[in-house]
Amino acid sequence: MIQKLIANIQKTNAPIVVGLDPMLNYIPKQVQEKAFKEYGETLEGAAEAIWQFNKAIVDETYDIIPAVKPQIAMYEQFGIPGLMAYKKTVDYCKEKGLVVIGDIKRGDIGSTSAAYATGHVGKVQVGSKKYAGFDVDFVTLNPYMGSDSINPFIEACKEEKRGMFVLVKTSNPSSGEFQDQLVNGRPLYELVGEKVAEWGEGFMGDSYSYVGAVVGATYPEMGKTLRKIMPKAYILVPGYGAQGGQGKDLVHFFNEDGLGAIVNSSRGIIAAYKQEKYAKFGEGKFCTGFQSSSGRYGSRYYRSIGSSKIRRRKYHGKSKMKSTILQQECIGTDIYSLWLDAPEIASQAKPGQFISVYSNDSGRVLPRPISICEIDREKWRSSHCIPYCRKGNC
């Protein structure tokens, strides 16, 4: 499954996972009213509203994102109907070809952990037959109780070729109360990172492990350290956007091959219509900003995570702008920050978005999008992070 995640990321050129965490107040009134009309103001009505909302989001984004991450707690609060909506969401996303990360954060031991693993990524024996429960592709796990809580998941995942993301350094403000505590002179999160690398050594895909890590975008320097400790672990990066993580910080979580991390955005995408800058769409068009996928073949697309929204626009013909490199600085191993003389970009774009770069030397567009890290509107220039020695970008 790690190979499918990587393939989806490469296909979409978007290392983004959409968090399907629908609080009822995120759901537009017309969606709620329709569900309540059929099921009443009941748990069943709330679950139907959530399902219809999720379906609408997925229908408009499935071909421009690689993965989704439903947070199970948002569904559990509505009891059994909520869990049924969770299962319908998982199944629908998989039908659309998306990788599904079940954000369950389980962390028990023994038979309890084994049962959790069976229910979410494995199969349960019923008489002579086996059945998948929630059937997600990846899960998030809490390692506080040690290997006894992780090993049952590793066993189940090996059998079904599924994966996991283990909490290492989380994005919340109080994470340091435990995770930053020194153990023999080293912060606990580093020791957990080493354990993730160890677990992953015995469960590898082609180049990355099935055992990944959760590291918050709100702690970029720690992310840089953990990237070195866990070179073969895929990193799920929460905390971007609403929690304060910035686009320029994300470079630390990726490897030199341009892979190794996937960035989560939840409220910034599913509740984007509530933001003032998107108010013109209104609740009635809460998915309008995503736009439809008609005519996508032979078209070029514009993808944005900087505005915490994903959009796609079809270009009619080609549009080029010339730019000069004003300054370059090495900010990591074979990673350079380039300042471009680019008033067209500086006047329209936002940090976290991407541009396609056309090289006059090669006569083609570079194979990877280049991230925008900073905008200087006073000097009408923009800063970009580019892997200088990566194939196709030299």
SULWO-V897471 format. One record per residue. N is the residue number from 1. RES is the residue in one letter. PHI is phi as a letter, one per 40 degrees, with the letter a starting at -180 (* if undefined). PSI is psi in degrees with one decimal (* if undefined). OMEGA is omega as a letter, one per 30 degrees, with the letter a starting at -180 (999 if undefined). Layout:
BEGIN
n: (N N)
res: (RES RES)
phi: (PHI PHI)
psi: (PSI PSI)
omega: (OMEGA OMEGA)
END
This chain:
BEGIN
n: (1 2 3 4 5 6 7 8 9 10 11 12 13 14 15 16 17 18 19 20 21 22 23 24 25 26 27 28 29 30 31 32 33 34 35 36 37 38 39 40 41 42 43 44 45 46 47 48 49 50 51 52 53 54 55 56 57 58 59 60 61 62 63 64 65 66 67 68 69 70 71 72 73 74 75 76 77 78 79 80 81 82 83 84 85 86 87 88 89 90 91 92 93 94 95 96 97 98 99 100 101 102 103 104 105 106 107 108 109 110 111 112 113 114 115 116 117 118 119 120 121 122 123 124 125 126 127 128 129 130 131 132 133 134 135 136 137 138 139 140 141 142 143 144 145 146 147 148 149 150 151 152 153 154 155 156 157 158 159 160 161 162 163 164 165 166 167 168 169 170 171 172 173 174 175 176 177 178 179 180 181 182 183 184 185 186 187 188 189 190 191 192 193 194 195 196 197 198 199 200 201 202 203 204 205 206 207 208 209 210 211 212 213 214 215 216 217 218 219 220 221 222 223 224 225 226 227 228 229 230 231 232 233 234 235 236 237 238 239 240 241 242 243 244 245 246 247 248 249 250 251 252 253 254 255 256 257 258 259 260 261 262 263 264 265 266 267 268 269 270 271 272 273 274 275 276 277 278 279 280 281 282 283 284 285 286 287 288 289 290 291 292 293 294 295 296 297 298 299 300 301 302 303 304 305 306 307 308 309 310 311 312 313 314 315 316 317 318 319 320 321 322 323 324 325 326 327 328 329 330 331 332 333 334 335 336 337 338 339 340 341 342 343 344 345 346 347 348 349 350 351 352 353 354 355 356 357 358 359 360 361 362 363 364 365 366 367 368 369 370 371 372 373 374 375 376 377 378 379 380 381 382 383 384 385 386 387 388 389 390 391 392 393 394)
res: (M I Q K L I A N I Q K T N A P I V V G L D P M L N Y I P K Q V Q E K A F K E Y G E T L E G A A E A I W Q F N K A I V D E T Y D I I P A V K P Q I A M Y E Q F G I P G L M A Y K K T V D Y C K E K G L V V I G D I K R G D I G S T S A A Y A T G H V G K V Q V G S K K Y A G F D V D F V T L N P Y M G S D S I N P F I E A C K E E K R G M F V L V K T S N P S S G E F Q D Q L V N G R P L Y E L V G E K V A E W G E G F M G D S Y S Y V G A V V G A T Y P E M G K T L R K I M P K A Y I L V P G Y G A Q G G Q G K D L V H F F N E D G L G A I V N S S R G I I A A Y K Q E K Y A K F G E G K F C T G F Q S S S G R Y G S R Y Y R S I G S S K I R R R K Y H G K S K M K S T I L Q Q E C I G T D I Y S L W L D A P E I A S Q A K P G Q F I S V Y S N D S G R V L P R P I S I C E I D R E K W R S S H C I P Y C R K G N C)
phi: (* c c c c c c c c c c c f a c b b c c c b c c c c c c d d c c c c c c c c c b g c b c c c c c c c c c c c d d c c c d c b d c b b c a b b c c c c c c c c b g d d c c c c c c c c d c c c c c c g c c b b c c b f c a c b f c c c c c d c c c b b b b b c b g c b b b c c c g c c b b c b b c d c g c c c c d d c c c c c c c b f b b a b c c b b c c c d c d c d b c c c c b f g b c d c c c c d c c d c c d c d c a b c c b b c c b b b b b c c c b c c c c c c c c c c b c b c c b c b c g c g d c h c b d c c c d c c c c c c g b h a b c c b b d c b c b c c c c d c b c c c g c c b c b d c c g c b c g c c g b b b b b b b c c f a b b a b c c b g b b b b c a b c c a b a c b a c f b b b b c b c a c c c c c b c b d h c b b c b c c c c c g a c d c b c b c c c a b b c c b f b b b b c b c c b c d g b c)
psi: (-28.2 -33.2 -35.8 -39.7 -46.9 -43.3 -41.4 -40.1 -44.1 -36.5 -41.0 -11.9 37.0 97.4 61.0 138.2 131.2 120.6 111.7 80.6 67.3 93.0 150.4 -31.7 -4.1 -20.0 126.1 150.1 -40.9 -29.9 -43.8 -46.4 -39.5 -42.2 -41.3 -30.6 -35.0 -36.9 -3.4 173.8 71.1 175.3 -36.6 -38.5 -42.3 -42.5 -38.7 -39.7 -42.8 -46.1 -46.6 -37.4 -48.8 -45.3 -42.3 -42.6 -46.4 -42.1 -30.5 -7.2 -10.0 -27.4 5.3 4.0 154.2 -23.6 161.4 160.0 87.9 130.1 113.5 -27.3 -33.1 -20.5 -36.8 -29.6 -17.3 21.1 -150.8 -41.9 -36.3 -41.4 -31.8 -37.0 -37.5 -47.9 -41.9 -39.0 -45.7 -49.6 -40.5 -41.6 -39.4 -36.2 -33.1 1.7 9.4 147.4 134.3 119.9 110.2 109.6 86.4 -22.8 46.1 156.3 43.2 -169.8 168.3 -136.8 -28.8 -46.4 -40.6 -39.2 -40.9 -45.9 -43.8 -43.6 -30.6 -37.6 -5.2 -157.3 141.9 139.8 124.3 100.7 -123.2 1.5 160.5 142.5 141.5 141.1 -102.1 -26.2 45.1 166.8 -35.3 158.7 158.2 141.7 148.3 119.8 13.2 -30.8 9.5 -165.0 -27.1 -25.7 -21.8 -38.3 -41.7 -34.3 -38.7 -43.2 -47.3 -40.4 -37.0 -40.5 -37.1 3.8 47.8 176.4 -179.4 155.9 117.4 133.0 122.8 -59.8 102.6 163.8 -11.1 150.9 -35.8 8.3 -29.2 -15.3 -35.0 -47.2 -26.4 -2.6 140.1 133.2 112.4 40.3 1.7 144.2 145.6 -36.7 -30.3 -39.3 -39.2 -40.6 -41.1 -37.0 -39.1 -44.0 -39.4 -46.7 -37.5 -24.4 -31.6 9.1 69.7 147.8 -147.6 -48.1 -14.5 153.9 156.0 -11.5 103.9 -173.0 154.8 118.8 124.7 141.1 -17.2 -6.9 69.2 -37.1 -39.5 -35.7 -38.4 -42.9 -45.1 -30.1 -37.3 -36.8 -34.2 65.1 -23.9 7.1 132.2 137.6 123.6 122.5 97.5 176.5 2.9 135.4 -102.4 -32.7 -3.9 -9.1 139.5 156.9 -38.9 -20.0 -16.3 -23.4 -30.2 -19.6 -11.1 154.4 175.3 -19.0 4.2 1.7 -169.7 -6.2 152.4 128.8 129.5 137.7 125.9 -82.7 -36.1 -20.0 -55.1 -22.3 26.3 -33.1 -18.4 -15.2 145.4 -39.0 -15.7 12.2 -25.7 -25.6 -34.9 166.6 -32.2 -18.6 47.8 -15.8 2.7 -38.3 -18.8 -31.3 160.4 170.2 13.1 140.3 29.8 -24.8 133.4 3.5 162.1 146.9 152.8 120.8 138.5 127.5 -10.2 -32.9 11.6 32.0 153.3 125.7 159.9 132.2 138.4 130.5 133.6 98.0 -179.5 146.8 125.1 149.5 137.9 146.2 152.0 138.0 116.9 -33.9 145.7 146.1 133.5 119.4 1.9 -179.3 109.1 23.5 126.1 144.9 125.6 129.6 123.9 142.4 96.4 73.7 -32.5 -38.6 -47.3 -29.6 -15.1 -36.2 173.1 151.3 137.8 -18.7 177.1 155.0 156.8 135.5 125.7 123.5 121.7 -30.3 -44.4 -18.4 27.6 166.9 134.2 144.7 -15.9 142.3 151.0 128.9 146.9 119.3 -32.6 145.5 129.9 96.0 -16.6 -39.1 4.5 54.8 164.7 149.2 138.3 144.9 126.3 130.4 102.9 -39.5 14.0 146.1 128.2 -11.5 -2.2 *)
omega: (l l l l l l l l l a a a a l a l a l l a a l a a l a a a a l l a l l a l a a a l a l l l l a l l l a a l l a l l a a a a a a l l a a l a l l a a a l a a l l a l l l l l l a l l l a a l l l a l a l a l l a a l l a l a l a l l l l l a l a a a a l a a l a a a l a l l a l l a l l l a l a a a l a l l a a l l l l a a l a a a l a a l a l a l a a a a a a a a l a a a a l a l a l a a l l l l l l l l l l a a a a a l a a l a l l a a l l a l a l a a l l l l a l l a a a a l l a l a l l l l a a l l a a a a a a a a a l a l a a l a l a a l a a a l a l a a l a a a l a a l a a a a a l a a l l a a a l a a a l l a l a a l a l a l l l l l l l l a a l a l l a l l a a l a l a l a l l a l a l a l a a a l a a a a l l a l a l l a l a l a a a a l l a a l a a l a a l l a l a l l a l a l a l a a l a l a a 999)
END
